[in-house]
């Protein structure tokens, strides 16, 4: 058996997805980087898609890939789902862009209120990024305070406050600045004003004592704390249930609004991941799956926090907010994703974790796959355990091995997220799970041959 090398798999990837590379280069003449989402780059370039159906994407080169990426977890019903397509075909002949509301907006809001305990009122936007901005505006308006708290590695869209301490930027391979127990806010992009950095309190993951100390020190001017229960863009880190419950108690005592960002983690359970944890926040941010693949976001939560909006004191508007195409697609998506569909997907996720964890233990390979529900993280790491913080990922994960794994997965017909994650979709069947497990075993074995 020949050991896989980064040079070898990169060359295969470049050859297999040659047209994608050419399209990216041509597009860069008009679009910086070749496309409008930096996160689409998969190694040297993005893989351009021609179409998608069910659990598959079809690339411009004609390759059919089993999609374990699903647009960064958004496409929980896979691609071109018939129920969503039917809903859109019903709407489009009627028109789809008015300076007036349509009834679909209220229907989708009602579904969310009925599913998620913390949700009593909902305001839609075009993305979760916008809804995160609205959430902190609502928190500041209701508390009269300025600062926002977030966790290292937590991603909440492209707003200035949220682009703090997402990824290490000092140099490749280096850690976040500041000690683990007292992180220092650092901007992850140029163009962030200095006063923004001063208004962001950064917290360590799964360290309740340090979080309590930092929050108490900043309590008098901290409006809200925003958090993912399982992080995404910053690397998959599952916040421990006891830790989250402790954070809820501290924020309640200090009058800091707790904002749970369920943009990704709504796929963990029919009632959201907060339902699994038994934690009720003040505000909730939603996106991705609630639009059935169309652009959408929502800020939701307890009715009392929206009273200032009812009174006209907190402004929220946008040309396409509550857009009928997004809301009618979202209704169809959530109707497909009933409790039985969630149970089935989560059972597939558990099977992947259980079988690969047992195999890695039996073969003594440093491969870990972990996470909640149908969004899982994987690491090829020397830590000896799944990461408890984003710093764990940086310290212990083998970057070369992770790149080899991602490239070779695509080379062999499976498309994961480049950053060490997979998500499942409703159309998947036993054979798809079999393929992922077998391909993973084969590639990891060949990495260590």
N, C-alpha and C positions, 0 to 999 in steps of 0.2 A: 504493500500500500504506500503510495506516494504522499508525503506531507504537503498540505496546502500552504502556499505562501501568498502574501499580499500582492506581490508583483504578478504572480500567475493569475490569481482570480481577478485582479484589476484589468489585466490584458484581455481576459475572456469577456468581462463585463463591457469593456470599451468596444470590442468587436461585435458582441451580440446586440448592443444597443447603439450601434454606430449612427443610425439616422437621428436618434434622439440627441446625440451629441452635436450633430450638424445643425439640427433645428435650434438648439439652445444657443449655439454660436451665432447663427443668423439672426435670431431674435434679439440678441444682446446689442445689435446695432440700433434698436429702437426702445428696448426695455432694459434697464440696468440689471445685469446678471442673467438676462434672457427670459425672466418670468417675474411676476409681481409678488411672489412669496419666497423669501429667502429659504424657508424651511423645506422647499420642494427638492433641493439639491440632494441627490443620493450618491454620495461619493464625488466623482468628477462632474456629474451633471444630473439633471432630472431625467426620468424616463417619461417620454411623451406618450400619451394615450390616444388611441383612435376611438375606442368605445368601451363600454362595460356592460355586463349582464350577469345578474345574480352575484355569485361569489368570485367572478372573474373580471379582470381587465384585459383589454386587447391593445397591445402597444402598436406604435406606428410601424414597427419592423415586422409586425405580424405574429408576435409572440403572445401566447395566452398565459397569463399569470394568475395563480390562485391568490386572491387579494387578502392578506392578513394586515394590511395597512388601513384600508377603508377611510381614506382622507382624514388621517389623524383621529380616528375613532368616530367620525361623523356619520358614516354610512352604515348604521346598525342594521338596516334592511337590505344591505348590498346595493347593487346597481340596477337601475331601471326596474324597480319593483312594480309589478302590475297594479297593485292597489294605489300606489302613489301616481303612477302614470295615468290611471283612470281618473283620479281626482283632478289632475292638471288638465286633462283633455275635456273634462266637464266645465272647468272654469274658463279656459282661454277664449273660447268663442264668445263669451259674455263681455270680454274686456278685462284688463288686469292692472290698470294704473289710474286711480282716480284721486281727486281731492276730497274723497269721502270714505268713511269706513265701510267695510263689508262684514257680514255676520260671522264669517269664519274666525275673525280675531277673538271675539268673545267666546266662541266655542272652544278654541284652543286654550284660552285662559282658564275656562271652567275645568277642562280636563286636568290641567296642571294643579289647580286648586284642590281638586278631588284626590289627586295622587300623592301630593307632597304635603305633609302635616303643617310645615311652617308657612305654606303659601296660602294667603288670603286675598292678595291683590297682585296683579301682574301688569308690567309695562313692557311692550315689545320694542326692539330696535332691529338693526340689520346685522348685528354681530354681537358675540359675547364680549368682545373688546369694548364696544360702546356701552354695553350694559354694566360692565365693571366700572366704567367712568361714572355712570349714573348712580351706581350703588354707593360709591364714596361721596358723591354729591349729596345723596339722601342722608348718609350717615353724618356728614358735616352739618347739614341743615338741622338735623334733629338733635345734635349734641352741642352745637356751637363750638366744636373743637376743630383743629386743623390737621393733625397728623393722621397718617394711615399706617397700620402695622401689617406686615406680610412675612412670609417665611422665605429663607434662602431656598432657591430652587423652585419656588412657586411662580407659575406663569399665569397671568391674568390679562393677556392682551397687550396691545402696543402703547397704551397710555404711559405717560412719563413716569408716574409713580410706580407702575408695575414693571418697568424695565430696569428695576434696581435689583441687584444680587440674584439674577436668574442663572447666569453661567459665569464661570471664572473668566476674567478678561486680562489678568495681569500678563500672562504668557501661557502658551499651550502647556497643559499638564500641571499647571500650578493651582494651588487651592484658592478658595475665597479669602479675601483679606480679613484680618482680625482673628482672635481666638475663636474656637468652636463654640464656646459658651457666651461669647459677646461679639457677634459678627458686626462688621462695619459695612454700612450701605455703600454700594458702588454701582455706578451707571453701566449698563451693558450696551449702550449705543452712544455715539456722539449726538450732540444736540439737546442734552438734558440740562436744564438750568440748575445752578447750584442750590437754589432755594428748594427745589424739588427733593434733592438728596437730604436736605435738612428736615423735610417733612415726612420722611419715611423711616419707620422703626422696623429693623430687620431682626427676625427671630430664628433660633435654631430648631430644627425638626426633632421631635420625640425627646425633648429635654425640658420637662415641665418646670423644674426648679429655675433654670435660666430664663425661661419665658416669663415666669411669674415675676422674677426680679426686674427684668427689662420693662415689662408692662407696668408694674407699679411705679417705676421711676419716670415713666412717660404718661401716666394715667390722666393727668390734668389736661393734657392737650391731644389725646389720641381719640379720634372719632370712631374708628372701626378697625377691626382685624379681619383681613380677607385670607381665606385658606382653601386649598384643595385637600380633601381627605386622602386622596391618592394622587400624587403629583404626576404631571405628564411631560411637558416640554423640558423641564429641568431634570428629567430622569425619573423613573418610577420609584417613588418612596411611599410606602403605606404608613400613614400616621396611625399610631396605635390607639385603640378605642379608649383605653383609660386616659391616655394623654389628651385626646380630644375632649373627653368629658371634663377633665381638669381645666382645660382652656375655657370651656363654656362657663364653668363656675367662676373663674377669675374675671372674665369679661362681664358677666352679670354683676358681680360685686363692684367692679370699677366703672360701670356705666359705659363700657365700650361695646359698640354694636358688633356682633359676630356675623360675618358674611361668609357663607359657604359657597364656593364656586363649584357648581355641579355640571359645568359645561361638558366635561368628559365623564364624570362619575355617575351621571344619571343612568348610564348604561349598566351600572353595577346591580341595580335592583329596581323593581317596578316603582318603589317609593323613593328612589334615590339612595345614594350611599349613606346619607344622614339617617335614613330609616333603618338601615342595618345597624348603625351605631347607637340608635336611640338618643340622638342629639337634635334639639330643635334650635336653629339659629334665628337671628332677627331678620336677616335678608338672605336671599338665595340668588345666584346668577346662573342662568341656563343658556344653552345654545346648542350647536351641532345637531344632535338627533331630533330636537323638538321642531326642526324645520324640514325633516325628511330629505335632507340634501340641499335645500335652498338656504340662502343667506338669512340668518335670523339670530336674535339674542333676546334675552329677557332678564329684567331685574324684578324680583318678586319677594314676598315676605308678609310680615304681619301688617294688617291694615293700618294700624296707628302710624306707621312710619311713612305712609303715603298721604296722610291728611294734609301736609303742607303742599303737596302737589295738587290736591283737590281745591285748595284755597288759592292756587296760582302763585305760591311762593317759591316752588321749585319747578323749574322749566324743563320740559322733556318733549322734544319733537324732532322729526326728521322726515324728509320727503317719502321715504319708503318704509317707515316704521309701521309694523302691523300689516305688511304687504300681503295681499290676498294669495299670491302664488306660494309664499312661504308658509302662511298659516294653514291653507288648505292641504298642502303637502305634509305639514306637521301633524295635522289631525289624522291623516291616513297612516302616517308612520306610527303614531302612538296607538292607533287602533290595531295595527299589526302586532305591535310589541305589547301584547297582553301578558298577564302573569305566567301563562304557560310558555310563551316564547322566551321570556326572561329565564325561566327555570331551565329550559332546554339549552340555551346558550351558556348559562353559568355551569351547567353540568359538563358541557364540552370544555370549558375553561378549566374546571377541576380535573377532568381526565388528563388534559395536557400537562398540568402541574404535577399531578400524582405520578404519571407514568415516567415523565422525564426526570423528576426528582429521584425516583427510585432507581432509574437507570444510571443517572450520574453518580449516585451513591455506590451502586454495585460495581461500576467501572472506575470509580475514583477520578472522574473528570470534574474540574472546577467550574461546572456549569450550574447556574441557578435560575430558575424560572418561578415567578412569584406574582402576587397581585390579587385583586378582588374581582370576581365576576368574569367578564369577557374582555377585559383590558389587562394585559399581563406585561410585565417587564422581564427581561432576561439579561444576565450578566455572565461573562466569562471572567472570573475574578479569583484573586488569591485571598479574599477576605474570610472565606470559610462559612459565609452566611449571606443571606439577602441583605441589601443595604438598608440601614436605618436612617440615613441622611444623604443629601446630595454630595456631601464631602466624602462619605464612604465610597460612592461611585467613582469619584475622581481619584481617590487614593488607591483603590484596589482593582478597579476594572482594567483589563488588558485591552488597550485601544486597538492595537494591531489585530488581535484575535476577533474583536468585535467587528472590525471592518471586513475581515475575511469572511466572517459568518454572514453578514448582511449582503455583501457582493455575491457570495456563492449561493445564497438562498435565491436571489433574483436569477442568477445564471441557471439554476435548476428548476425554475418555474414557480417559485413562491415569493411573494412580495411582502416583506415586513417593513416596519418603519426603520429607517436607517439608525435611529438613536436608541435601539435596544428595546423595542416594544412591538407587541402584536395586538390586534383587536379582531374579534370574530364578528360574523354577520349572520343574520337570520336564515339565509338560504343554505348555509353550510350543512353538510351531511357527514356521516361517520367516515366516509372515504377521504374527505378533506382533512379531517383531524388525523387520520392514519398517515396521510401524506406528510403533514407538517411534522409529526412526531418522528417518522422514519427519516425525513430529510435532515432534521435537526441532529439526530443520532449520527447519521453518516458524516455530516460536515464536521461536527465536534470531534468525532473519532479521527478524521483525516487531519484536523488541525494539530492533533497531538500524536500523529503517527510517528 
